[in-house]
Amino acid sequence: MTKEHDTMNSQTMERAGARTAETVVSEYTCPVPHSPQEICRLRHRALGVLVAWGTPGHAAQEAVLVISEMVTNAVLHALPPAEFRLLLRSEGDHDVIRVEVTDAGAAPVWPGAAASPDESGRGAVVVDALAIRHGCVNRPCGTATWWADLPAR
């Protein structure tokens, strides 16, 4: 575990109790094109990776939903470049899928540019409902990594 992951900020949500020793079993990383049209392609690639890892259908679909919310947030509300990481980790006697999206920080909000509450704003609720734990690591260089741990089985 890296020091950055060891010192998660107060946004970290722990629902699984004490953390155990962990091992990264497999990892997939790719850049996130700063285009809403590319989000669908990234979801399909991520689903292919999850299937290759043997993730059951329901767990893979929930992971893809969280991936979609996190990547969409980076594309719509942050500055490029962004990177997507998917990790399969072994934590004691169970596996966990870690979803990470790193971006270059918040994009400036222009007056009147905010979406209607009817059109957006539910991503955090989705991530909170499906994740074992989630949070954000903000670095002094201005980047932010949003992460969520999900059950792999």
Backbone torsions as a table, in degrees:
resi	resn	phi	psi	omega
1	MET	NA	132.3	-179.5
2	THR	-79.1	162.3	179.1
3	LYS	-60.4	-37.4	179.3
4	GLU	-59.3	-42.5	179.9
5	HIS	-74.9	-22.8	-179.7
6	ASP	-75.2	-26.1	-175.1
7	THR	-116.8	52.0	179.4
8	MET	-60.6	147.7	-177.5
9	ASN	-80.0	-174.3	-173.9
10	SER	-67.2	-10.3	178.3
11	GLN	-77.2	-8.1	-179.4
12	THR	-62.7	133.9	178.7
13	MET	-114.4	110.9	179.3
14	GLU	-100.4	117.0	176.6
15	ARG	-120.0	-5.0	-173.5
16	ALA	-103.5	8.7	179.7
17	GLY	80.6	-155.1	-176.6
18	ALA	-64.2	140.6	178.3
19	ARG	-80.7	147.0	179.1
20	THR	-110.9	172.4	175.9
21	ALA	-60.4	142.1	-176.1
22	GLU	-130.2	153.5	178.5
23	THR	-134.7	132.4	175.2
24	VAL	-79.1	118.7	-178.7
25	VAL	-87.1	-42.1	-179.4
26	SER	-153.9	156.6	-176.9
27	GLU	-146.2	142.3	175.1
28	TYR	-131.6	131.5	-179.4
29	THR	-133.8	140.3	173.6
30	CYS	-155.2	154.6	175.6
31	PRO	-70.3	153.1	176.3
32	VAL	-103.6	109.0	176.4
33	PRO	-61.6	136.9	-176.4
34	HIS	-83.5	63.9	-178.4
35	SER	-149.4	125.5	179.5
36	PRO	-56.7	-29.4	-179.3
37	GLN	-67.3	-22.3	-177.2
38	GLU	-84.9	-11.3	-177.5
39	ILE	-62.5	-40.4	179.1
40	CYS	-61.3	-43.7	178.5
41	ARG	-62.1	-41.8	179.4
42	LEU	-64.6	-39.4	176.8
43	ARG	-60.0	-44.2	-179.7
44	HIS	-64.2	-42.4	177.5
45	ARG	-62.4	-43.8	-179.6
46	ALA	-63.1	-41.4	178.0
47	LEU	-61.5	-41.0	177.0
48	GLY	-60.4	-40.5	178.0
49	VAL	-65.1	-46.3	-178.9
50	LEU	-61.5	-41.8	177.9
51	VAL	-63.6	-43.3	178.7
52	ALA	-61.6	-30.8	177.8
53	TRP	-78.7	-5.8	-179.5
54	GLY	82.6	20.7	179.3
55	THR	-69.8	127.1	178.2
56	PRO	-59.4	154.6	-175.9
57	GLY	-49.4	-49.1	-176.5
58	HIS	-66.0	-40.7	179.9
59	ALA	-68.3	-39.1	178.4
60	ALA	-65.0	-43.0	179.9
61	GLN	-64.8	-40.1	177.2
62	GLU	-65.6	-39.8	177.8
63	ALA	-63.3	-42.4	179.7
64	VAL	-63.6	-36.9	176.9
65	LEU	-63.0	-45.5	178.5
66	VAL	-64.7	-43.3	177.7
67	ILE	-57.1	-46.9	-179.6
68	SER	-58.2	-45.6	-179.6
69	GLU	-64.0	-44.4	-176.0
70	MET	-70.6	-41.6	179.8
71	VAL	-69.2	-41.8	177.4
72	THR	-58.7	-42.3	178.8
73	ASN	-60.4	-43.5	179.6
74	ALA	-64.6	-41.4	-178.6
75	VAL	-68.7	-41.5	-175.6
76	LEU	-84.0	-29.3	-169.7
77	HIS	-122.4	0.6	-178.1
78	ALA	-126.8	170.8	178.2
79	LEU	-91.5	148.3	173.7
80	PRO	-75.4	163.5	-0.4
81	PRO	-80.8	159.9	176.0
82	ALA	-131.4	153.5	179.4
83	GLU	-135.6	141.9	178.8
84	PHE	-110.5	132.6	175.3
85	ARG	-128.6	138.6	176.5
86	LEU	-127.4	123.9	-178.6
87	LEU	-124.5	139.5	170.0
88	LEU	-103.2	118.2	-175.9
89	ARG	-121.0	142.7	174.4
90	SER	-97.7	122.4	178.0
91	GLU	-120.3	94.9	-178.6
92	GLY	66.3	-116.9	-175.8
93	ASP	-99.1	11.8	178.5
94	HIS	-142.1	160.7	178.1
95	ASP	-101.5	148.9	-179.6
96	VAL	-131.3	139.1	173.4
97	ILE	-95.9	122.3	176.1
98	ARG	-103.4	124.4	175.0
99	VAL	-106.4	127.9	177.1
100	GLU	-131.1	138.2	172.7
101	VAL	-131.1	118.3	178.4
102	THR	-106.5	133.5	178.6
103	ASP	-133.6	174.5	-176.4
104	ALA	-88.4	19.2	176.9
105	GLY	100.2	173.6	-174.4
106	ALA	-66.4	136.7	174.1
107	ALA	-78.7	151.0	177.7
108	PRO	-63.2	141.5	178.5
109	VAL	-96.7	120.6	-180.0
110	TRP	-87.3	142.6	179.3
111	PRO	-54.0	132.4	178.3
112	GLY	79.1	2.3	-176.2
113	ALA	-90.0	-7.8	-177.5
114	ALA	-68.1	141.4	178.3
115	ALA	-72.0	155.9	175.8
116	SER	-64.2	144.6	177.9
117	PRO	-58.2	-23.0	178.2
118	ASP	-74.9	-18.8	-174.2
119	GLU	-99.5	-19.7	-175.1
120	SER	-156.0	-178.9	174.7
121	GLY	100.3	4.9	-177.9
122	ARG	-100.1	-5.5	-176.4
123	GLY	-57.8	-43.1	-179.6
124	ALA	-64.6	-34.5	178.6
125	VAL	-66.9	-41.2	179.0
126	VAL	-64.0	-48.8	-179.9
127	VAL	-61.3	-44.5	180.0
128	ASP	-61.4	-37.9	-178.0
129	ALA	-71.9	-32.5	-173.1
130	LEU	-100.1	-23.5	-174.4
131	ALA	-83.7	147.3	171.2
132	ILE	-70.2	-42.0	177.4
133	ARG	-156.9	156.9	178.7
134	HIS	-158.1	165.2	-180.0
135	GLY	178.2	-164.0	-177.6
136	CYS	-144.8	140.4	173.0
137	VAL	-114.4	117.3	176.0
138	ASN	-99.7	130.8	-179.3
139	ARG	-106.1	152.3	-179.9
140	PRO	-58.2	-25.4	-179.5
141	CYS	-73.8	-4.9	177.0
142	GLY	102.1	-4.7	178.4
143	THR	-87.0	158.3	177.0
144	ALA	-133.1	138.7	173.8
145	THR	-117.1	115.4	174.4
146	TRP	-91.8	135.4	-176.7
147	TRP	-139.2	155.2	175.9
148	ALA	-148.6	136.7	174.2
149	ASP	-104.0	131.9	-176.9
150	LEU	-127.9	150.7	175.6
151	PRO	-63.5	136.9	-179.3
152	ALA	-92.2	-8.7	-178.3
153	ARG	-129.2	NA	NA
